[in-house]
Amino acid sequence: MSQVWNIFKRELASYFATPLAFVFIVAFLFATGVFTFYIGDFFRAGRADLQAFFMFHPWLYLFLIPAISMRLWAEERKSGTLEILLTLPIPIWASVLGKFLAAWAFAGLALILTFPIWISVNLLGDPDNGVIIASYVGSFLLAGGYLAIGAAISAMTSNQVIAFVVSVVVCFLFMASGLPLVLDAVSGWAPQFVINTVASFSFLSHFQSIQKGVIDLRDLVFFAALIGFWLFVNTVLIEQRKAG
């Protein structure tokens, strides 16, 4: 695990070596503020909760998280440092895991910095902080799912723009599978178990379930399996790159 830790520290430090970290954090905090207080009508709702805050996270992450993940491997391939990394006495799985955990920790840091909104709600009323904590956990898991997909796609190309666009599309497909528009279209010709299967792949349904304040084991297993699968795909892609 020391090898994973070394990759983790190297990757996390690289975010703050450029303005990328500060641009992302400022953009995320600004966007969450706008969506919560203006688009989400936080003050008009008259409720002391953060429902208006968390309901937009899947859509914000759809564009902001691929902006983090697009550089994970595409930049290494473009700059030629991937070949150097592959010659080091470090297992590929350790590099994949270290890079992913660093990106996830960075996304988590941006999420933690939204704590003033949580404090504001407690000052304005008496919210259910258990529900808020569960929602934060769900948001963090959601970011991890997006990142795992984006990291694997980043390993497929040396072009960060392509990695970003494809990541957005794939993440959108996972998210949209639970929307009524998709389920209604499928229900017209498919049996119920197919509809349930399609809905079970939706980020939205699992995130909204956690957002209610109940951290169900099925939701945890979904995100764990999703992240594990895409990290496996990421490892296989880098292995093929090394073998080639």
N, C-alpha and C positions, 0 to 999 in steps of 0.2 A: 504493500500500500504506500510505501515511501515514494515509489516511482509515480504513482497517481498524484500524491501530494506535491511532488516537484513540478509536474506538468500543470497542476492546478494553480500553484503560485505563479508560475511563469505566464500562464494564460491570463489570469486575473490581473496581474501587473500590467500586461500589455494593453488592457482596456484603458487604464489611466495614464498610459504613456502618450496617448493622443487625445484630442478633444472629443472623441467618440463617446466616452463614458459620460461626460458632462452634457453633451448634446442630447443623448438618449434620456438621461435622468430628467433634465429640464423639460424635454418634450413630453415625457410620460407624466410628470407632475402637472404640467400645464394642461395636457389633454384630459387627465382625470378630473382636474378642477373644473374645467369648462363643461365636461359632460355631466358631472355631478350637480353643480350648482345652477347651471343655465339650461342645458338641454334636458337634464333629468328633473328639473323643477323641484329641487331639494326643499326650498323654503315654502313653496306653495303646497307641497304634500302634507305639511303639518305633522310629520311623524319623526320621532327621534330614532332613526335607523340609518343604515348605509346601503339600503337596497338600490338607491339611485346611483351609488358609487360602484357597486360590484356588477350591476347588470350590463355595463358597457365594457367590462374587461375582456370578454371573448373577442369583441370587435376591435378593441385597441390592440390587443396582443396579435391579432391577425396581421397587422402591418408592422408593429414595433418589434416583436420577437424575431421575425425573419431578418430584420435589420441587424440584429445581434448575431444570429446564426450564420448568415451568409458569408461571413469572413472566416469562420472557424477553420475550414479546410481549403476553400477556394483561394484564399490569400496565400496559404502555404504552397499551393500548387503553382500559383502565378509567379510568386517570388522565387521559387526553386528551393525553398527551405524544407519542403516536404521530404525530398530525397535525403537531406541531412538528418531529419528527424527519424526517418526509417532506418538509417544506419546505426543509430544509437542503440545501446543494449537495453532497450525498453520495450516491453511487449506492446503490440499495437492496441490491445484492449485497454491497457493502462493510459495510453495517449488519448484514446477516444473518451474514456471515462473522465480523465482529468480535464480535458477541454470542455466536455459537457457540464461537469460540476462547476467549473469556473464561470461559464456563461449563465448557469442556473443561479449561482450565488450572486452574480451581478444583477440579474433580473430580480432576485429576492431583495437585494439592497434597495433597488428603486421602489419596490413595493413597500418596504419598511419605512421609507421616507415619506410615505403618505400618512404617517401616524397623526399629524396635526388635524386631519379630517376626522379621525376617530376621537381625538380629544375634544374637538369642537362639538361633536354629537353628544358626548357625555356632559358637556357644559350646558348644552341647550335642553337636554332632557334626560330620561332614564332608559337608555337603550338596552336591549338584550345583548350583553357583551359576549355571551357564549356563541350566539349566532354570528356575531361579527368575527370572532376568532375562527370559527369554522369556515366562514367565507374567505378569510385570508388564507387558510390552509388550502381551500379549493382553488383559489386564484393562483397560488404558488404551484400547485400540481398542474393546473392548466398551462401555466408558463413552461413547465418542464416538458409537457407533451408537445407543445409547439416547438420547443427548442430541439427535442430529440429528432423530430421530423426534419427541421431545418438543417441540423447538423449532418444528417445522412445525405440530404440533397446537396449540401455544400461540398460533400466529398465526391460528388459526381462530376463537378465542373470546376474550371479555373476562373470562370466569369462570375463575379459576385452579383451582378445584376440578374443573370439567369437564375442563380441560386435563390435570390430574393423572390423573383416572380413565381418560380415553380413552387417554392415553399408556401407562398401565400395561397396559391391555387389548391395545393394538397391539403393544407390546413383548413381552407374554406370547405372543401368537400367533406372532411371529417366533421366539421361544425354543422354544415347544412343538412347532414343526414338525419338530424333530429327535428328539422323545421317542418311545420304542418304542410307546407307546399310540397316538399319532397315525399313525405309520408302519404299524403293524399294521392299523389301521382302513382306511388307504388301500390297503394291499396286497391287501385282500379283493376289490377291484373294478378297480384301476388297473394299467396295465402298469408295468414296472420303471422306464422312463425318467421316468414321472410321479412315482414314489416317490423316485427320485434327485433330481428337481427340487425336490420339497417339502423333502427333507432338506437340500438345498444352501442353503436360505434360513434355516436354523436358526443362531441365535447360538451355541447350545450346541456343535454339532459343530465349528464353526470355532474357538471358544475352547478347547475340549478338545484340538483338534489342536495348537494353539500351546502349550498347557499341557504337552504331552509334551516340549517343548524344541526343537521344529522349527518355525521361522517359515517356512511355505510361502508362496510367491508367490500361490497361489490364495486363501489366507486374507487376505493383505494386499489383494488386488484386491477381495475380497468386501466388506471393511469400507470400503475407499476408495469403491467404487461405491455402497454403501449410504448412506454419509454424503453423498456428492455428490448422489445422487438426492433425498434428503430436504431437503438445503439448497436444491436447485433448486425443490422444491415450496414450501418456505418463501418463497423469493424471489418465486415466481409469486403466492402468496397475498397478500403485502404489495404487490406491483404492482397486483393487483386492488383492494386496499383504497385505494391511491393514486388509481387511475383512477376509483373510485366516489366 
